[in-house]
Amino acid sequence: MVFSATYALTDLRMILRETAPSHELDAEKRVQAERLLDNLERQVAALKQEMLK
């Protein structure tokens, strides 16, 4: 879970680097970022649940 979350963060970082300095996302980047953020949220929630049993 930690590695999956890290990979999602790395991919988000790449989107931010590609769109710097304004970080305006076109439709494709917006969909990609939304998918990555949704995945990241799931990974963090699963990690939280596992760690705080």
N, C-alpha and C positions, 0 to 999 in steps of 0.2 A: 504494500500500500504506500509506503513512504517513497519508494522509487517511482511508482506511477504518478504520485503527486509531484515529485520533483521534475519528472519529464514534462508534465503539463505546465508547470511553472516555467521551465526552460523554453517551451514552445510559445508561451505567452510573452516571455522576454524577447524572443525573436520578432514577434509581431510588433512589439513596442519599438524595437530597434529599427525595423523596416519603415515604420511610420513616424519616426522622430523628425522634427521636434514637435509637430502639432498633434500627433497621435490620432489623426482623423482616419477612421476606418471606412473602406469601401464596403459594399455589400458582402463580398466574399470574405474579407477579413473579419467583418462583424460576425458572420455565421461561424467562422472558424474560432474566433475568440469566445463566443457564447458556448460552443461545444466544449472547448477546453475548460472554461470556467465551471460548467456543469459537471464535467468529469472531476475537476479538482474538488468541488464541493462534496461530491460523493466519496471521493478518496479520504478527505479529511474527516467526514462524518463517520466513515467506517473505522478509521484509525482512532478517532475519539471514543467510539463505542468499545473497540477492542481494548484500548488502554485503560478505560475507566470502569471495567467490569467489576 
